[in-house]
Amino acid sequence: MLTLNIDWFQPFDRRTHSSGAIYLSINNLPRSERLKSENVILVGMMPGPKETSTDSINHYLKPLVDELLEMYIGVEMTDS
């Protein structure tokens, strides 16, 4: 089970510029372990200078959704 997170942050001091991080956390881990850097999967970054609109976020999420759908369907493994 995965949780999708989007966090906006200000990378520069004294500037009005926001960038966004898209990351996944693994819910099967204990709560104290979920958000440790070694257990977080960075999926993408959204450049500023301001927060992206809700409609535009879909464009950033499409590659992730496509991969998750492929994983959900599964991959056939064969012996060689």
Secondary structure, 3 states (H helix, E strand, C coil): CEEEEEEEECCCCCCCCCEEEEEEEECCCCCCCCCCHHHEEEEEEECCCCCCCHHHHHHHHHHHHHHHHHHHHCCCCCCC
